[in-house]
Amino acid sequence: MNKDIITVGDKDSADINLVWFHGYGANNWSFEPFIKLLNLNLDGKLYIIMPNAPIDDGKRSWYPLPKSIDGDVIEDNQGLTDSKEIISKLLEGYLDNNKRLYLGGFSQGAALSLSMGLCNDLSCEGIIAISGYVPSAKEMTILNRDAEIYIAHGNNDTTISIDTHNRSVEFLRHNGYKPNEFIDECGHTISKKMIENLTGWLYKRL
């Protein structure tokens, strides 16, 4: 695991620690402008920890990607579990146990935040998932029933389809969650409207 970690905000004065996971093939630096804008909108109440995923086959990836075999999508459930254990250890020492914790991310990072948050790999109060999905849902053992969830998606996303998003929302509702869902007419990106909507959702939780 790459230990190149970026932090944004003041650790002592922040109300909430937010761990933010980038998407597949990206890196933490690519999300720094978005994170700084989000924290500015929230009056600097966040302390954000942004790790980098390890490089796998030339690209950064948090866990082994699903594979398509004979038309079926096969997920590496053990690979996801092993990756989450490494990530949890990586973040030790960066989190303040006296602060409220949120997990969030984009795309594969959103999927990771949902898995880690729901399974209590890191005990968190809230989960932010933008353009993601629930990975290894059939094998998931949910341990955090109290997490608040913000989930957003682009209706024109061709990387992770809106149908995949809808199945993830259905999974969450079936398991007793009431996710705050926001859909925008955009592709695989974080739109201006998403930032505005997420800011409003988080502001109510400060």
Residue, then its C-alpha position, 0 to 999 in steps of 0.5 A: m500500500n502506498k503511504d503517500i497520504i494528503t491531508v486537508g484542513d485543521k485536525d484540531s478544530a475540525d468537527i469531522n474526520l473524512v477519509w476520501f478514496h479516489g477512483y480507479g486509475a486516479n490518485n489523491w492529488s486529482f481530488e484535492p481541488f474538489i476536497k478543498l472546495l467542499n471544506l471551504n463550503l463547510d467553513g473548514k469543519l472537515y479534516i480530510i485524509m486522502p490516501n493513495a491506492p497501490i499500483d496494480d498493472g500500471k494503474r492505482s486500484w483499491y482492490p481487484l476489479p470485477k471480471s466478466i466471465d461468460g457474461d457473468v460478473i465475478e467479484d474477488n470477494q477475498g481480494l476486497t477483504d484483504s485490501k480493506e485490512i491493509i487500508s485500515k492499518l494504513l490509516e491508523g495514526y491518522l484518525d482522531n478517535n475523539k472526532r466523528l468519522y465519515l468515509g467517502g469516495f468516487s467510483q471505485g473509491a465510493a464502492l470501497s467507502l460503502s464496503m468499509g463503512l457498512c462492514n465496520d472495517l472503520s467505525c463511521e457515522g456516515i458514508i459518501a458514495i459518488s458514482g459508485y456501487v456496493p461491491s460484493a453485496k451478496e457476500m457482505t455481512i453488514l455490521n454498521r446499521d446506524a450509518e447515514i448514507y449519501i449516494a449520488h450518480g450521473n444519469n448518463d454515467t457510462t462507466i458505472s451505469i445508472d442501473t448499477h446505482n439503482r441496484s445498490v440503492e435497492f440493496l441499501r433500502h432492503n437492508g434498512y437504510k434510508p440513503n440520501e440519493f441525488i441524481d444529476e444529468c451528468g456522466h461519470t464525474i462530480s458535477k457542480k450540482m452534486i457538490e452543492n447538494l452534498t454540501g447541504w447534506l453535510y452542513k446539516r450534520l455539523 
